[in-house]
């Protein structure tokens, strides 16, 4: 009996999307406002989902307090109120799109969550734009 449980967290961060191997004009065409050289911010909503069997003694799949603490200690402390391009080494050579941010967060959390749980990350960059990793 597998059940998915989710914890929602929040962070603000600045970024700039650009490909250094392209011209300024091409970066403008592809990335538009997200190419602003002086960066811009988003209010990100992060939903972390674990899939597993409920423990017979607690009825919990996972203790949400523990999951929240793990997200805070390993993700939010590095991402919240930061410039993703400048402050986070993962994005030194990786464009900080919502897609890439979700994958980076998934990799960080995968090291903290026992492999008996399936792990999924959903990241809202705006209310209308969001990504999920893995895709299924
Ligand atoms: Ni943006």
Backbone and ligand atoms as CSV (ligand in chain L), in Angstrom:
chain,resi,resn,atom,element,x,y,z
A,1,UNK,N,N,0.847,-1.189,0.000
A,1,UNK,CA,C,0.000,0.000,0.000
A,1,UNK,C,C,0.889,1.248,0.000
A,2,UNK,N,N,1.200,1.739,-1.166
A,2,UNK,CA,C,2.091,2.906,-1.231
A,2,UNK,C,C,1.278,4.195,-1.223
A,3,UNK,N,N,1.777,5.149,-0.460
A,3,UNK,CA,C,1.103,6.444,-0.344
A,3,UNK,C,C,2.121,7.551,-0.592
A,4,UNK,N,N,1.693,8.600,-1.275
A,4,UNK,CA,C,2.553,9.764,-1.498
A,4,UNK,C,C,2.253,10.804,-0.431
A,5,UNK,N,N,3.307,11.307,0.213
A,5,UNK,CA,C,3.153,12.393,1.188
A,5,UNK,C,C,4.027,13.555,0.733
A,6,UNK,N,N,3.531,14.767,0.948
A,6,UNK,CA,C,4.231,15.937,0.408
A,6,UNK,C,C,4.383,17.032,1.439
A,7,UNK,N,N,5.471,17.743,1.332
A,7,UNK,CA,C,5.730,18.926,2.153
A,7,UNK,C,C,5.992,20.102,1.218
A,8,UNK,N,N,5.311,21.223,1.502
A,8,UNK,CA,C,5.488,22.424,0.686
A,8,UNK,C,C,6.367,23.410,1.433
A,9,UNK,N,N,7.374,23.934,0.752
A,9,UNK,CA,C,8.250,24.953,1.329
A,9,UNK,C,C,8.353,26.100,0.331
A,10,UNK,N,N,9.026,27.156,0.751
A,10,UNK,CA,C,9.043,28.382,-0.041
A,10,UNK,C,C,10.420,29.010,0.024
A,11,UNK,N,N,10.870,29.570,-1.082
A,11,UNK,CA,C,12.072,30.412,-1.011
A,11,UNK,C,C,12.007,31.489,-2.088
A,12,UNK,N,N,12.702,32.591,-1.820
A,12,UNK,CA,C,12.869,33.656,-2.818
A,12,UNK,C,C,14.295,33.581,-3.305
A,13,UNK,N,N,14.466,33.799,-4.600
A,13,UNK,CA,C,15.833,33.827,-5.108
A,13,UNK,C,C,15.859,34.624,-6.407
A,14,UNK,N,N,17.056,35.135,-6.704
A,14,UNK,CA,C,17.274,35.866,-7.949
A,14,UNK,C,C,18.008,34.963,-8.936
A,15,UNK,N,N,17.788,35.227,-10.218
A,15,UNK,CA,C,18.566,34.505,-11.225
A,15,UNK,C,C,18.623,35.299,-12.519
A,16,UNK,N,N,19.466,34.815,-13.390
A,16,UNK,CA,C,19.526,35.303,-14.769
A,16,UNK,C,C,19.716,34.084,-15.654
A,17,UNK,N,N,18.882,34.003,-16.709
A,17,UNK,CA,C,19.030,32.906,-17.663
A,17,UNK,C,C,19.795,33.401,-18.876
A,18,UNK,N,N,20.880,32.770,-19.173
A,18,UNK,CA,C,21.608,33.079,-20.405
A,18,UNK,C,C,22.583,31.961,-20.727
A,19,UNK,N,N,22.916,31.903,-21.994
A,19,UNK,CA,C,23.886,30.918,-22.463
A,19,UNK,C,C,25.128,31.687,-22.922
A,20,UNK,N,N,26.239,31.536,-22.192
A,20,UNK,CA,C,27.414,32.356,-22.489
A,20,UNK,C,C,28.007,32.096,-23.873
A,21,UNK,N,N,27.630,31.007,-24.496
A,21,UNK,CA,C,28.177,30.727,-25.827
A,21,UNK,C,C,27.348,31.395,-26.934
A,22,UNK,N,N,26.249,32.053,-26.561
A,22,UNK,CA,C,25.421,32.759,-27.542
A,22,UNK,C,C,25.687,34.259,-27.500
A,23,UNK,N,N,25.285,34.950,-28.552
A,23,UNK,CA,C,25.346,36.410,-28.583
A,23,UNK,C,C,24.303,36.993,-27.624
A,24,UNK,N,N,24.496,38.278,-27.254
A,24,UNK,CA,C,23.496,38.963,-26.434
A,24,UNK,C,C,22.126,38.950,-27.113
A,25,UNK,N,N,22.139,39.134,-28.442
A,25,UNK,CA,C,20.864,39.185,-29.174
A,25,UNK,C,C,20.124,37.851,-29.078
A,26,UNK,N,N,20.858,36.766,-29.270
A,26,UNK,CA,C,20.194,35.462,-29.211
A,26,UNK,C,C,19.696,35.167,-27.797
A,27,UNK,N,N,20.492,35.536,-26.778
A,27,UNK,CA,C,20.032,35.346,-25.399
A,27,UNK,C,C,18.746,36.116,-25.141
A,28,UNK,N,N,18.656,37.340,-25.686
A,28,UNK,CA,C,17.439,38.141,-25.522
A,28,UNK,C,C,16.241,37.483,-26.184
A,29,UNK,N,N,16.469,36.953,-27.383
A,29,UNK,CA,C,15.364,36.324,-28.118
A,29,UNK,C,C,14.860,35.099,-27.357
A,30,UNK,N,N,15.786,34.275,-26.878
A,30,UNK,CA,C,15.384,33.003,-26.249
A,30,UNK,C,C,14.872,33.219,-24.823
A,31,UNK,N,N,15.578,34.011,-24.026
A,31,UNK,CA,C,15.267,34.092,-22.596
A,31,UNK,C,C,14.479,35.340,-22.202
A,32,UNK,N,N,14.376,36.314,-23.093
A,32,UNK,CA,C,13.530,37.481,-22.830
A,32,UNK,C,C,13.883,38.163,-21.523
A,33,UNK,N,N,12.851,38.461,-20.718
A,33,UNK,CA,C,13.051,39.189,-19.455
A,33,UNK,C,C,13.959,38.424,-18.495
A,34,UNK,N,N,13.974,37.100,-18.609
A,34,UNK,CA,C,14.794,36.315,-17.682
A,34,UNK,C,C,16.280,36.457,-17.997
A,35,UNK,N,N,16.613,37.140,-19.098
A,35,UNK,CA,C,18.013,37.411,-19.454
A,35,UNK,C,C,18.502,38.745,-18.878
A,36,UNK,N,N,17.655,39.471,-18.160
A,36,UNK,CA,C,18.068,40.772,-17.598
A,36,UNK,C,C,19.441,40.665,-16.924
A,37,UNK,N,N,20.444,41.441,-17.388
A,37,UNK,CA,C,21.806,41.294,-16.839
A,37,UNK,C,C,21.904,41.580,-15.344
A,38,UNK,N,N,20.976,42.392,-14.808
A,38,UNK,CA,C,21.025,42.708,-13.377
A,38,UNK,C,C,20.157,41.774,-12.532
A,39,UNK,N,N,19.771,40.649,-13.136
A,39,UNK,CA,C,19.019,39.617,-12.406
A,39,UNK,C,C,17.583,40.062,-12.089
A,40,UNK,N,N,16.784,39.118,-11.648
A,40,UNK,CA,C,15.410,39.394,-11.214
A,40,UNK,C,C,15.021,38.252,-10.288
A,41,UNK,N,N,13.964,38.446,-9.528
A,41,UNK,CA,C,13.621,37.457,-8.512
A,41,UNK,C,C,12.358,36.674,-8.815
A,42,UNK,N,N,12.251,35.523,-8.160
A,42,UNK,CA,C,11.026,34.730,-8.181
A,42,UNK,C,C,10.717,34.281,-6.763
A,43,UNK,N,N,9.409,34.095,-6.501
A,43,UNK,CA,C,8.969,33.455,-5.264
A,43,UNK,C,C,8.704,31.991,-5.593
A,44,UNK,N,N,9.648,31.158,-5.268
A,44,UNK,CA,C,9.539,29.745,-5.626
A,44,UNK,C,C,8.744,28.984,-4.569
A,45,UNK,N,N,7.868,28.114,-5.043
A,45,UNK,CA,C,7.192,27.164,-4.147
A,45,UNK,C,C,7.754,25.787,-4.469
A,46,UNK,N,N,8.219,25.129,-3.436
A,46,UNK,CA,C,8.855,23.819,-3.596
A,46,UNK,C,C,7.997,22.761,-2.922
A,47,UNK,N,N,7.610,21.744,-3.664
A,47,UNK,CA,C,6.831,20.645,-3.088
A,47,UNK,C,C,7.656,19.369,-3.211
A,48,UNK,N,N,7.969,18.811,-2.068
A,48,UNK,CA,C,8.774,17.585,-2.028
A,48,UNK,C,C,7.845,16.437,-1.656
A,49,UNK,N,N,7.833,15.404,-2.480
A,49,UNK,CA,C,6.942,14.264,-2.273
A,49,UNK,C,C,7.750,12.999,-2.048
A,50,UNK,N,N,7.380,12.247,-1.029
A,50,UNK,CA,C,7.963,10.928,-0.787
A,50,UNK,C,C,6.869,9.887,-0.962
A,51,UNK,N,N,7.207,8.778,-1.595
A,51,UNK,CA,C,6.260,7.682,-1.774
A,51,UNK,C,C,6.797,6.467,-1.024
A,52,UNK,N,N,5.951,5.910,-0.168
A,52,UNK,CA,C,6.372,4.729,0.584
A,52,UNK,C,C,5.192,4.103,1.297
A,53,UNK,N,N,5.499,3.080,2.095
A,53,UNK,CA,C,4.465,2.379,2.865
A,53,UNK,C,C,4.326,3.051,4.233
A,54,UNK,N,N,3.112,3.204,4.726
A,54,UNK,CA,C,2.965,3.728,6.081
A,54,UNK,C,C,3.577,2.770,7.110
A,55,UNK,N,N,4.268,3.337,8.089
A,55,UNK,CA,C,4.825,2.539,9.173
A,55,UNK,C,C,3.669,1.947,9.989
A,56,UNK,N,N,3.713,0.641,10.313
A,56,UNK,CA,C,2.571,0.045,11.030
A,56,UNK,C,C,2.363,0.631,12.427
A,57,UNK,N,N,3.409,1.134,13.051
A,57,UNK,CA,C,3.258,1.648,14.414
A,57,UNK,C,C,2.801,3.100,14.463
A,58,UNK,N,N,3.319,3.941,13.536
A,58,UNK,CA,C,2.942,5.364,13.572
A,58,UNK,C,C,1.812,5.690,12.605
A,59,UNK,N,N,1.660,4.884,11.561
A,59,UNK,CA,C,0.729,5.248,10.497
A,59,UNK,C,C,1.308,6.280,9.544
A,60,UNK,N,N,2.503,6.740,9.813
A,60,UNK,CA,C,3.163,7.724,8.941
A,60,UNK,C,C,3.967,7.032,7.843
A,61,UNK,N,N,3.952,7.622,6.643
A,61,UNK,CA,C,4.949,7.239,5.645
A,61,UNK,C,C,6.293,7.859,6.039
A,62,UNK,N,N,6.245,9.110,6.456
A,62,UNK,CA,C,7.461,9.838,6.822
A,62,UNK,C,C,7.052,10.954,7.761
A,63,UNK,N,N,7.868,11.241,8.725
A,63,UNK,CA,C,7.560,12.327,9.667
A,63,UNK,C,C,7.756,13.668,8.949
A,64,UNK,N,N,6.674,14.418,8.771
A,64,UNK,CA,C,6.753,15.680,8.013
A,64,UNK,C,C,7.645,16.712,8.688
A,65,UNK,N,N,7.726,16.665,10.035
A,65,UNK,CA,C,8.644,17.591,10.727
A,65,UNK,C,C,10.081,17.306,10.314
A,66,UNK,N,N,10.397,16.025,10.225
A,66,UNK,CA,C,11.762,15.631,9.830
A,66,UNK,C,C,12.012,16.034,8.378
A,67,UNK,N,N,11.026,15.797,7.511
A,67,UNK,CA,C,11.197,16.175,6.102
A,67,UNK,C,C,11.396,17.683,5.979
A,68,UNK,N,N,10.602,18.458,6.718
A,68,UNK,CA,C,10.736,19.910,6.683
A,68,UNK,C,C,12.124,20.339,7.140
A,69,UNK,N,N,12.619,19.720,8.198
A,69,UNK,CA,C,13.960,20.071,8.703
A,69,UNK,C,C,15.040,19.735,7.679
A,70,UNK,N,N,14.885,18.610,7.005
A,70,UNK,CA,C,15.876,18.220,5.983
A,70,UNK,C,C,15.869,19.235,4.837
A,71,UNK,N,N,14.667,19.637,4.398
A,71,UNK,CA,C,14.587,20.616,3.291
A,71,UNK,C,C,15.210,21.940,3.728
A,72,UNK,N,N,14.898,22.357,4.954
A,72,UNK,CA,C,15.469,23.627,5.437
A,72,UNK,C,C,16.990,23.562,5.516
A,73,UNK,N,N,17.495,22.491,6.101
A,73,UNK,CA,C,18.937,22.398,6.379
A,73,UNK,C,C,19.766,22.177,5.125
A,74,UNK,N,N,19.192,21.533,4.115
A,74,UNK,CA,C,20.006,21.151,2.960
A,74,UNK,C,C,19.660,21.898,1.679
A,75,UNK,N,N,18.472,22.524,1.648
A,75,UNK,CA,C,18.082,23.259,0.440
A,75,UNK,C,C,17.872,24.744,0.758
A,76,UNK,N,N,16.925,25.044,1.649
A,76,UNK,CA,C,16.536,26.443,1.837
A,76,UNK,C,C,17.694,27.299,2.332
A,77,UNK,N,N,18.524,26.743,3.202
A,77,UNK,CA,C,19.642,27.514,3.733
A,77,UNK,C,C,20.572,27.967,2.599
A,78,UNK,N,N,20.642,27.177,1.529
A,78,UNK,CA,C,21.511,27.535,0.403
A,78,UNK,C,C,20.811,28.389,-0.649
A,79,UNK,N,N,19.464,28.258,-0.764
A,79,UNK,CA,C,18.733,28.887,-1.870
A,79,UNK,C,C,17.987,30.158,-1.476
A,80,UNK,N,N,17.496,30.238,-0.240
A,80,UNK,CA,C,16.579,31.319,0.116
A,80,UNK,C,C,17.319,32.660,0.222
A,81,UNK,N,N,16.770,33.682,-0.443
A,81,UNK,CA,C,17.375,35.021,-0.476
A,81,UNK,C,C,18.775,35.013,-1.066
A,82,UNK,N,N,18.991,34.146,-2.054
A,82,UNK,CA,C,20.295,34.069,-2.704
A,82,UNK,C,C,20.163,34.419,-4.184
A,83,UNK,N,N,21.320,34.724,-4.757
A,83,UNK,CA,C,21.419,34.844,-6.207
A,83,UNK,C,C,21.879,33.481,-6.718
A,84,UNK,N,N,21.004,32.801,-7.441
A,84,UNK,CA,C,21.309,31.412,-7.811
A,84,UNK,C,C,22.562,31.330,-8.681
A,85,UNK,N,N,22.724,32.279,-9.597
A,85,UNK,CA,C,23.898,32.258,-10.486
A,85,UNK,C,C,25.199,32.452,-9.713
A,86,UNK,N,N,25.163,33.390,-8.755
A,86,UNK,CA,C,26.409,33.804,-8.099
A,86,UNK,C,C,26.685,33.069,-6.801
A,87,UNK,N,N,25.644,32.676,-6.091
A,87,UNK,CA,C,25.830,32.146,-4.733
A,87,UNK,C,C,25.861,30.621,-4.665
A,88,UNK,N,N,25.388,29.957,-5.706
A,88,UNK,CA,C,25.256,28.498,-5.615
A,88,UNK,C,C,26.175,27.848,-6.647
A,89,UNK,N,N,27.195,27.136,-6.172
A,89,UNK,CA,C,28.194,26.577,-7.100
A,89,UNK,C,C,27.599,25.695,-8.200
A,90,UNK,N,N,26.490,24.999,-7.917
A,90,UNK,CA,C,25.867,24.144,-8.936
A,90,UNK,C,C,25.552,24.929,-10.220
A,91,UNK,N,N,25.263,26.241,-10.070
A,91,UNK,CA,C,24.812,27.016,-11.232
A,91,UNK,C,C,25.915,27.882,-11.831
A,92,UNK,N,N,27.136,27.590,-11.442
A,92,UNK,CA,C,28.250,28.323,-12.041
A,92,UNK,C,C,28.277,28.099,-13.554
A,93,UNK,N,N,28.051,26.853,-13.944
A,93,UNK,CA,C,28.054,26.518,-15.376
A,93,UNK,C,C,26.767,25.827,-15.801
A,94,UNK,N,N,25.689,26.090,-15.053
A,94,UNK,CA,C,24.396,25.454,-15.360
A,94,UNK,C,C,23.326,26.529,-15.272
A,95,UNK,N,N,22.569,26.710,-16.350
A,95,UNK,CA,C,21.549,27.755,-16.375
A,95,UNK,C,C,20.490,27.481,-15.303
A,96,UNK,N,N,20.213,28.446,-14.395
A,96,UNK,CA,C,19.272,28.167,-13.307
A,96,UNK,C,C,17.807,28.290,-13.721
A,97,UNK,N,N,17.427,27.493,-14.702
A,97,UNK,CA,C,16.016,27.375,-15.072
A,97,UNK,C,C,15.290,26.596,-13.985
A,98,UNK,N,N,13.964,26.683,-13.982
A,98,UNK,CA,C,13.192,25.882,-13.020
A,98,UNK,C,C,13.532,24.401,-13.180
A,99,UNK,N,N,13.728,23.963,-14.423
A,99,UNK,CA,C,14.072,22.555,-14.662
A,99,UNK,C,C,15.358,22.176,-13.936
A,100,UNK,N,N,16.395,22.994,-14.153
A,100,UNK,CA,C,17.691,22.662,-13.554
A,100,UNK,C,C,17.684,22.823,-12.036
A,101,UNK,N,N,16.933,23.815,-11.535
A,101,UNK,CA,C,16.831,23.981,-10.075
A,101,UNK,C,C,16.174,22.741,-9.469
A,102,UNK,N,N,15.108,22.246,-10.106
A,102,UNK,CA,C,14.413,21.064,-9.575
A,102,UNK,C,C,15.342,19.853,-9.538
A,103,UNK,N,N,16.150,19.684,-10.569
A,103,UNK,CA,C,17.063,18.535,-10.605
A,103,UNK,C,C,18.135,18.671,-9.524
A,104,UNK,N,N,18.664,19.869,-9.359
A,104,UNK,CA,C,19.688,20.092,-8.322
A,104,UNK,C,C,19.097,19.814,-6.936
A,105,UNK,N,N,17.879,20.312,-6.683
A,105,UNK,CA,C,17.248,20.071,-5.383
A,105,UNK,C,C,16.999,18.578,-5.176
A,106,UNK,N,N,16.552,17.908,-6.220
A,106,UNK,CA,C,16.312,16.460,-6.113
A,106,UNK,C,C,17.611,15.736,-5.750
A,107,UNK,N,N,18.707,16.101,-6.399
A,107,UNK,CA,C,19.990,15.427,-6.114
A,107,UNK,C,C,20.451,15.682,-4.685
A,108,UNK,N,N,20.252,16.909,-4.195
A,108,UNK,CA,C,20.622,17.219,-2.810
A,108,UNK,C,C,19.794,16.363,-1.851
A,109,UNK,N,N,18.471,16.330,-2.088
A,109,UNK,CA,C,17.597,15.617,-1.153
A,109,UNK,C,C,17.755,14.106,-1.252
A,110,UNK,N,N,18.064,13.618,-2.439
A,110,UNK,CA,C,18.218,12.167,-2.613
A,110,UNK,C,C,19.288,11.610,-1.684
A,111,UNK,N,N,20.303,12.446,-1.402
A,111,UNK,CA,C,21.379,12.014,-0.491
A,111,UNK,C,C,20.906,11.976,0.958
A,112,UNK,N,N,19.790,12.627,1.257
A,112,UNK,CA,C,19.312,12.727,2.645
A,112,UNK,C,C,18.140,11.808,2.958
A,113,UNK,N,N,17.501,11.295,1.921
A,113,UNK,CA,C,16.277,10.503,2.109
A,113,UNK,C,C,16.590,9.039,1.773
A,114,UNK,N,N,16.254,8.148,2.690
A,114,UNK,CA,C,16.523,6.728,2.480
A,114,UNK,C,C,15.916,6.242,1.152
A,115,UNK,N,N,16.648,5.351,0.501
A,115,UNK,CA,C,16.233,4.880,-0.828
A,115,UNK,C,C,14.943,4.068,-0.835
A,116,UNK,N,N,14.462,3.669,0.342
A,116,UNK,CA,C,13.166,2.965,0.367
A,116,UNK,C,C,12.026,3.894,-0.059
A,117,UNK,N,N,12.279,5.210,-0.038
A,117,UNK,CA,C,11.243,6.164,-0.455
A,117,UNK,C,C,11.527,6.666,-1.857
A,118,UNK,N,N,10.498,6.662,-2.697
A,118,UNK,CA,C,10.596,7.349,-3.987
A,118,UNK,C,C,10.538,8.850,-3.712
A,119,UNK,N,N,11.346,9.617,-4.397
A,119,UNK,CA,C,11.433,11.064,-4.162
A,119,UNK,C,C,11.047,11.817,-5.425
A,120,UNK,N,N,10.176,12.824,-5.262
A,120,UNK,CA,C,9.789,13.699,-6.377
A,120,UNK,C,C,9.866,15.150,-5.931
A,121,UNK,N,N,10.237,16.000,-6.850
A,121,UNK,CA,C,10.331,17.428,-6.566
A,121,UNK,C,C,9.469,18.172,-7.584
A,122,UNK,N,N,8.588,19.022,-7.062
A,122,UNK,CA,C,7.808,19.911,-7.935
A,122,UNK,C,C,8.185,21.333,-7.565
A,123,UNK,N,N,8.481,22.137,-8.560
A,123,UNK,CA,C,8.936,23.504,-8.289
A,123,UNK,C,C,8.099,24.485,-9.103
A,124,UNK,N,N,7.424,25.386,-8.374
A,124,UNK,CA,C,6.675,26.475,-9.019
A,124,UNK,C,C,7.571,27.699,-9.108
A,125,UNK,N,N,7.816,28.175,-10.316
A,125,UNK,CA,C,8.577,29.421,-10.474
A,125,UNK,C,C,7.615,30.609,-10.453
A,126,UNK,N,N,6.438,30.407,-10.997
A,126,UNK,CA,C,5.336,31.357,-10.862
A,126,UNK,C,C,4.098,30.514,-10.563
A,127,UNK,N,N,2.969,31.184,-10.306
A,127,UNK,CA,C,1.744,30.416,-10.052
A,127,UNK,C,C,1.373,29.552,-11.244
A,128,UNK,N,N,1.782,29.996,-12.433
A,128,UNK,CA,C,1.347,29.308,-13.633
A,128,UNK,C,C,2.398,28.401,-14.256
A,129,UNK,N,N,3.668,28.578,-13.863
A,129,UNK,CA,C,4.742,27.781,-14.458
A,129,UNK,C,C,5.385,26.900,-13.395
A,130,UNK,N,N,5.349,25.606,-13.621
A,130,UNK,CA,C,5.985,24.697,-12.670
A,130,UNK,C,C,6.520,23.472,-13.388
A,131,UNK,N,N,7.491,22.860,-12.736
A,131,UNK,CA,C,8.157,21.688,-13.309
A,131,UNK,C,C,8.165,20.570,-12.263
A,132,UNK,N,N,8.307,19.343,-12.757
A,132,UNK,CA,C,8.364,18.190,-11.873
A,132,UNK,C,C,9.526,17.296,-12.260
A,133,UNK,N,N,10.268,16.823,-11.257
A,133,UNK,CA,C,11.348,15.878,-11.518
A,133,UNK,C,C,11.334,14.797,-10.439
A,134,UNK,N,N,11.446,13.521,-10.797
A,134,UNK,CA,C,11.427,13.015,-12.158
A,134,UNK,C,C,10.049,13.172,-12.794
A,135,UNK,N,N,10.003,12.982,-14.111
A,135,UNK,CA,C,8.792,13.283,-14.859
A,135,UNK,C,C,7.677,12.286,-14.605
A,136,UNK,N,N,7.986,11.105,-14.082
A,136,UNK,CA,C,6.924,10.122,-13.815
A,136,UNK,C,C,7.195,9.390,-12.525
L,1,NI,NI,NI,13.243,34.214,-14.246
